[in-house]
């Protein structure tokens, strides 16, 4: 319970906690109104059935005289009209409460999803690459939604506890023996429901999370490799994996939905049985008809009528908390990831980048880069060559500040690269990856990377990458739709757009990470020739597996072997 409370509080801001406290106080007011709504029906039925009570009961008589009524029937009619107004007002206040409850619980979805997305964007690159993108998507979309369900269940349970407690107190005041007997029978019923089903709800929640994670992974893997899937024609194997994940997810939700009705059905059976039992008990006790006890019986029937739904909602909310508890654990743990503590202290690059005795390893004891010292001069065109796995891309990532070395120092004009200036340093770098992702939208949006689009600048960089003329002749210019993943463009065209994207912010350093390795030799040679021309006044780092791509570099650093 302590861990549960700590995790919930860690996810709520101070304003959220104040709003939550206000809702709790509001729920107490609702509870008082509900208690009055139940208790006031008994005197109304009593006086409507026996006008003599207006004279014999001091409370009725006092109100009757003070308000100046002259006829008992008018008093009863006014009493009934007042009850109608009260119940209308009660409904309006309850509606306002449930609106605020929904506003708080569902409003948290936006804030939690935003905080998750913000935290994922702030993950260190090394942390991000070991995470599954479909898992991150699932957490933002589904787990955040499930957490709002959990929060709503907590608030709903607290409000219903207040209602149940006050109605129970009122029933104790009216008749202790009957209330205690009802308590014993309902408590036994509730215990069977709560403890008998709780482990099943928690197990169903854990199963749901496992299968939903697999569900997202299968979708992402299939849609991301759609062409390969069509070529291999292995639809059946993919559908079988999807079926397994989807059915497991559905089965967990079926268990949750079905079991959630069990408390209500059992409590209703117990409640109606208790009403019948009360009638039998009163007949047995008085050995005559129970017209004299109708007011008392009506109050208890109404009390049970209101108390049973509260008990059902309390148990159901508790089970929803158990079912969605895994979402709380996932989101709490993900929000505890520390973002990079980066600052914007400017750093100049006028002379050279120097690596002094750098060592880096993905796994302890297995260094990829070991005791490496290197200087890259400003304006130099340098290539990193070597076999796959030799550390070429890792070395470039270290220079770009995406990885931090385990030992050694990276210096920019003699100033150590640190959290204070790394954001400024990264902004000087244009990067062209091997695997180019173009999101669905226009060429201009992809070049500007969905930032504010300077169309003139877009045209300039597309012209530099030899792509503008192609777009204007065969497509709709910079407003050409690329399709998801750039499916409407050829490999060479996507490559040129990636070059334009890297040049859009006029970087001082351009890094090509085996960016042309997927192209045939003729196109590769042409693109590299264009790159060398574009980068005549820039520092260029080329990571290449084929030596044919690095002919325009002044220096080649070979790694491995």
N, C-alpha and C positions, 0 to 999 in steps of 0.2 A: 504493500500500500504506500509506503514511504517513497519507493522508487517511482510509482505511478504518479503520485502528487508532484514530486520533483520534476518529472519529465513534462507534465502538463504546465506547471508554472514556468518552466524554461522556455516554453513555446509562446507564452502570453506576454504582451507588453504591459507596462504599468497602466496604460489607458484601458487595455482589455480587462485587467484585474478589477479596476474601478467599475467598469461596465458590468462585469460579472457580479460584483458585490451589490450593485443597484438592482440587477435582475433577481438576486436572492431576496433582497428586501421586498421587491415587488411580489415575489412568489409567496411571501408571508402574508401580504395584503390579500392576495388571491385566496389563500387558505382561509383567512378569516371570513371573506365573502362567501366562500363555498360552505363553510360551517354554518353561517347564518342562513344560507339558502336551504340547508338541510333541516336545521332546527326550527325555523319559523313556520314550516308547514304543519307541524303538530298542533300548535295553538289555533291556527286558522281552521283546520278540520274540526278541532274540538268545539270552537265557538259556533262554527257553521252548523254543527250537528246538535247543538244545545244552546239556544239563546239565553237560557237562565244563567250561564256562566258570566254573562256581561254584568249581572248584578252581584253574583256570589264571588267572583274572582276579583281581588282588589286591583290587579293590574289592568284588566279589561275595563273595570268600572271607572278607574281613574282616567284612562284615556278617553273613554266614552263621555264622561262628564266634562273633561277639560276641553274637548273639541266641540262640545255643545250638540251632540247628536240627540234626536228626539225619538228615533225608532231603531230597534235592534237590527232590522234587515238592512237599513241604510249603512249602519256601522259595519256589518259583514261585507256589504258590497264595496264600501270604501277600503276595507282591509284587503279584499281581493284585488282591487285596482292597484293598490300600493304594491302588492306582491308582484303583479304583472310588470309594473315599472321597475321594480327591483331586479327581476330576472332579466329584463331587457338590458338594464345597466350592467348587470353581472356578465352577460354575454359580450357586451362591448368592451368591458375591461379585460375579459379573458382573451378576446381577439387581439387587443393591443399587446397583451403580454406575449401571446404566441408569435405576433409579428416581430417584437423585439427579440424574442428567443431565436427565431429563424434568422433575423438580421445579424445577430451575433454569431451564431453557429455557421451559417453559410458564408457570411462575410469573411470568416477566418480562412475559407478556401482560397480566396484571392491572395490574402496576405501570406499564407503558408506556401502556396505555389510560387509566389513572387520571391519569397525568401529562399526557397529551395533553388529556383532558377538562378538567383543572384549568387548563391553559395557555389553552385556548380560552375558558374562562369569564373568565380574567383579561385577555383581549385588550382593548385600548382599543376603544371603540365604533366609532371611525372605521376601525380595521383590520378589525374583524369584518364590517362591512357590505360590504366588497369581497371577502369570501371566500364561496365557494359552500357552502351548508349540506350538500349531498349529498357534496361533496368532503371536508368535515370528518368526516362520518359514515363515509365509506369509509376514511379514515385511521385512525379509532379502531377500526373493526371489522375491516377486511381487512388494511391495511398493518401494523397492530400484530401481527396473527396471522402475517403473512408474515415479519416481523422475528424472531419467536420461532423460526420455521423456520430462518432464517439463523443465529441463535445456536446452535441445536441442531446445525446442520451444522458450525459451527466447532468445537464441543466434540467432536463425533463424529470429525471429521477429525483433531484433535489426538490423541485416544486411539488411533485406528487407526494413526496415524503411529508412535506409541511401540511398539505391538504389532509392526508391520511391521519397524521398525528392529531390535528385539531378536531376532525370529525370523530376520531376514536375517543378523545377526551370528552367531547360532548355526549357520546353514547355512554361512557362511564358515569357521567353525572346523572343521566336520566335513569339508568338501571345497571348497577354494577354486576349483578349475578348473570343476567343475560349476556352482557357485553363480554365478561370473562369467559363464559362458555363459548361464545362465538369466536373469541380470540384463540382459545385452545384449538378448536377445530380448523380455523383458517391458518393458524401457525403451522400445524402439522401438514396441511396441504401445501403451503408455501415452501416449507422446508424440503418436501419431496420434489417439488418442481425446481427450486433453486439449485439444490445440491445434486439432484439427480441429473439435471441437464447441463450444468455449468461446464463440466469437462468436455461435453460434446460440442458446445459452442466454441470453446477455446481451440479444440482440435480442428474444427471446421474452419476457423479463422486462419490457423497456420497452414492448413491444406490449401485454402483459397490463395494465399500469398505465393506459395510455391508454384501452383499451376498457372496463376496469372502472370508471373514472371516468365515462365516458359512460353506462355501464349504470346506475349510481346516479342520474345526472342525469335520465335518461328516466323512471325509476320515480318519483322525487320530483316531477318536473314533472307527470306524469300523475295520480298519486294526489292531488296538491295541487289539481288543477283538474278533478276527476272530473265534476262537474256540467256544466261547460263542454264537456268532452269528449263527454259523453252527448248534449248538445244539438247539437253540431256533427256528431257521427257520423263523425269522422275516425279511426276505429279502425285502418284499414289503414295510414295514414301513421305513426301512433304505433307500431303493431306492426312496421312496417318499420324504424323507428329502433331499436326495442328488439332486433329480430332482428340488425341490423348490429352493435350493441354486444355482445350476448350471444354471437353466433357468433365475433366477433373475440376476445373473452375466452376462450371455449372453445377456439378454435384455438390460442391461445398456450399454454394449459394442455396441450392435446394434444401440441404440439411438445415441451414440457417432459417430459411423462410418457413419450412414446415414446423420445426421445433419452436419457432417464435409464437405459434398459435396454441401450443400445448398449455402454457400457463393460463391463458384466457379461458380455454375450454374447461380445464379442471377447476378453476376458481368459480366459473359460472355454475358448474354442476354442484360444487360445494355451497355456493351462495343461495341458490334456489332451494336446495335441500334444507338449508338452515332456516329459510323463511317458512317452509312447510313445518319444520320442527318447532319453530316458535309458535305457530298457530296451534299445533297439537299440545305443546306444553301449556299454553294459556288456557285451552279448553280443559285440559286435565286438572290444572290448578284450581280453576273457578267452577268446574263441573256445570257449566251453562254456556250460553252463547257469549261471545267476546265483544259485543258491541261497545261495552264500556271501555274496553282496552284498544279500540280501533285507532285512537289518536297515537297511543304509544306504539302500536304495531306499525302504523303508517310511517312514523318517524324512523323506526328501525329498518323498515323496508327501503325507505328513501336513503337512509344512511348506508345500508348495504349496497344499494344501487349505485351510489357514488363512490363507496369505498372499494368495491370490487374492481372497477376499472383502474383506480389508483394503484391498487396492489398489483394488478396485471401489468400496468405501465412501468411500475418500479422494477418488477422482475424482468420484463422484456428489455428495459433500458440497461439493466445490469448485464443481461446476456449480449446485448449489442456492444457493450463496452468490452466484454470478453472476446467477441468475434472480431472486433476491429483493433484489439490491443496491439497486434503485430504492426499495424500502421503507425501507431504512436512510437514504437521502438525504432522502426526504420527511419521515420522523419526526424526524431530526436537525434539519432546517431548521425544522420547526414547533415543536420544543421550544426552539429558539434565539430564538423570538419573545419579546420582553420583555413581561412582564405589567405592568399599571399598578402603580407603586410606591406604593400608597395606604396611608394611616395613618388612625387613628381619633381624631385630636384633635378634641374637641367644638367646635362653632361654634354660636353663638346667632343667632337671627333674630327681632329685636325691632322693627326699624324699616324697613329697605329693602334691596333688591338694586339695586346700581348698576353699570351698564356704562359704562366710560370709554373712548371712542375705540376701539371693538372693530373689528377686521378679521379676516375668516375666508374662506379659499378651499379648495375641494376640490382644485383644480389650480392650480399656480403661475401667477400673472399673471391669474387669472380670479376675482376676489373675489365671493362671494355676499353677504357683509355687509362694508361698507366704512365705516370711521370712524363707527361707530354709538355714540351715547351715549344712555342710557336709564335711568330710575329706576322701579322697581316697588315701591310702598309696601306694607308689611305690611297684610293685610286688604283690599287693593284688588282689584277685579275688572277686569281689563284684557284687551283683545282685540287680536290681531295679524291684520290683514286684508291682502288683496292677491291678485294673480293667482297662478296656479301657477308655481312657480319663482322667486318674489320673495324667498324666504328666510325665510318665516314659521316653518316647522318648524326650520330651522337655528338661528334666533335662540332658539327655545325650548330646543333641545338645548344651546346654549351656556349658557343660564341654568341648566339642570339639571346642567351639569358633564359632559355626555357628550362634548362637543367642547372643545378648547382653542383659544383665538384665536391667530392668528399675531402679532397685536400688540394692545395694549390690556390693560385689567385688569377683572376682575369682582370687585366688593366686596360682602361681606355685612356690613351694619352697619359699614362702613369697614374690614373685614378682608379681605385678598385671598384669593380662592379658590385653593387650592393642593393638592398631593398630600397635605399633612398633614391637611387638614380636609375634603377633597371627599367622602369616604365618609360622614361625619357629615351633610354638606349633602344628599347624594342621599337619605339616609334620611328627610328631611323632606318628600319630594316624592311625591305620588300621581300616576300617569300613566295616561291613558286614550287608547290609540292609535286610529287610523282603522281599521286591520285588527286585529281582535280574535281571538286564538288561545286556544281553550279545549281543554285536553288531555283525553284520555279518562279519565273518573273522575266523581266526584260534584260537585254544585254547591259543597258545602263545601270539597272539596279544591281546586277552582279558585279559590274566593274567597281561601282561605288560601295559595294558590299552592304547595300540596303541603308546607307547613310544618306544625308542630304546630297542630292545629285547635282553636280555642276556639269551640265551637258557639254559645255565647251571643253572642260577638262577631260571628260569622257571621250570626246571626239579626238582630242590631241593624243591621248595614250593609245586609243585604238588605231590611230594612224601610225604611231610609232611601232606598234606590234603587227602592222601590215594586215589589219582586219577591217578597217573602216570601209575601204572600197568594196570589199566582198559583201559586207552587210548592206551597203547602199545599193548595190547592183542586183543582188539576188534575194534580199530580204527587206525588212522594214527599217533599215538603219539601226540606230542605237535602241530603238523601241522593239526590236525583234524579240519574240518570246523564245526562250531557250528550252523550255520544257523541264520537267523534274530531272535533275542530274545532268542537264544539258543534252537530253536525248535528241533534240532537233538539230544538233550540230555535229560536225565530224570531229575526230580526235584532234586534228591539227587546228581547227577553229577554236575548240575549247582551250587548247594550249595557248593560243594567241590572246584569248580573253583573260586567261590566268595571268599572262604577262602584263596585259593592260591593267588588271586589278592590282598587281604588285607595284606598278608605276604610278598609280593614281595619286598617291600622296607624296610623290617625288622623293623616294627614299634615297639615302646616301649609300646604302649597301643593298645589294641584290643577291639573294641566295637561291640557287637552282638545285633542288634536291632530287637528282635523277629525273628531272621534269620532262625529259624527252625520250625516256627509255622505252615507252610504249609505242613510239612512232617508228615508221620505217626509216631507213638510213637517209633517203633523199629528203624527206620532209624534215627530219631531225637536223640535217646539215644546214638546210635553208633557215630554219628557225634559230639555230645557234648563231648563224651569221648575222641575223637581225639583232639577236640579243647582244652580241659583241659591239655592234654599231650603237645600239641604244645606250649601252653602259660605258661608252668611251670616257665619260667623266665621272663614273661611279666605281665604287669598290665592288668587285664581283667575286662571289664564292660559288664554284661549280662542283657539285657532288656527282661523280660519274662512275659508272661501271665499265663503260666502253671508252677507250682512249680516243676514239674518233671524234668525240664531242668536245674535247678540251684543247683543240689545236690553237685557239685564240688566247689561251691563258699564258701568262708570263712565267708561272711557276706551278709545278705539280708536286703535291705532298702525297706520297704513297703510304697507306696504312696497312698493317697486318703483314704477314709473311716475313 
